[in-house]
Amino acid sequence: MDLKDKRVDYNKFELVEEHAGKDPYALFNLWFSEASETEPEPNIMIVSTSHNDQPQTRVVLLKEVKDGDFVFYTNYQSSKGKALEQNVKVSILFFWRDQQRQVRIEGIASKVAAKESDDYFYSRPKESQIGAIASSQSDELTSRHALEDKFKTLEAHYEGNAIERPAHWGGYAISPKSFEFWQGRASRLHDRLTYEKVDAAWTRKRLYP
Ligand SMILES: Cc1cc2nc3c(=O)[nH]c(=O)nc-3n(C[C@H](O)[C@H](O)[C@H](O)COP(=O)(O)O)c2cc1C
């Protein structure tokens, strides 16, 4: 595969200090709402963790930004859950292709309160609740068939029984320490603004592209 001649010129928007403002959350909200106009899943969030010094990256779905924290839901016993037991430092990334924008966030992950995980778990469709119970996420699975069988057995079991959120399924809240907003520009002279939290206040800087 040779992609050396594949290039797109970025020229749709600009990111200048006067419009960016001092509050990274306000800028994130603005960019998120603009991405929502064109992207079916603007809440696709790439989360990187580190386990035994090995970075690992995967997509999850951002479910809310609450009290400044970026929240997603998962299995606490998955690979990412194990990584987060060891190292709470994470980076997350949003890429909004139509707007030629990227947002990078670095921060600290912690589990959300059980009540919050309950509220979200019980708001999901019954099949998703059973799916979460059926999946020992990231463990080896002998066959697709075994998973479907397990799902069917659980479905039959929960026909007449109440479903309970498994204790190993819940949310993580990522508290940002820094944001970087990247806007593609012509001639590769892209705009990059970083926001870093210093003594509870955000300081903004421009970086070379
Ligand atoms: C569009 C998309 C959305 C996803 N959303 C989630 C999610 O919200 N939570 C989750 O645990 N995995 C989600 N996944 C699956 C993860 O990318 C990953 O395969 C899974 O969490 C296991 O990762 P791990 O082995 O690193 O723990 C999603 C994948 C895609 C492509």
The ligand as a Gaussian input file, in Angstrom:
#p B3LYP/6-31G(d) Opt

LIG

0 1
 C      -18.064000       2.761000      17.652000
 C      -17.589000       1.961000      18.829000
 C      -18.123000       2.214000      20.083000
 C      -17.691000       1.474000      21.186000
 N      -18.172000       1.809000      22.425000
 C      -17.705000       1.151000      23.508000
 C      -18.086000       1.561000      24.828000
 O      -18.788000       2.567000      25.038000
 N      -17.636000       0.826000      25.876000
 C      -16.810000      -0.268000      25.712000
 O      -16.441000      -0.887000      26.700000
 N      -16.387000      -0.640000      24.475000
 C      -16.819000       0.037000      23.386000
 N      -16.385000      -0.325000      22.124000
 C      -15.479000      -1.500000      22.006000
 C      -14.052000      -1.095000      22.376000
 O      -13.446000      -0.400000      21.294000
 C      -13.178000      -2.313000      22.754000
 O      -13.189000      -3.270000      21.718000
 C      -13.660000      -2.995000      24.033000
 O      -14.052000      -2.039000      25.011000
 C      -12.560000      -3.866000      24.639000
 O      -11.425000      -3.082000      24.862000
 P      -10.271000      -3.518000      25.885000
 O       -9.978000      -4.969000      25.591000
 O       -9.140000      -2.623000      25.598000
 O      -10.794000      -3.340000      27.292000
 C      -16.762000       0.423000      21.020000
 C      -16.206000       0.193000      19.751000
 C      -16.596000       0.964000      18.686000
 C      -15.927000       0.747000      17.355000

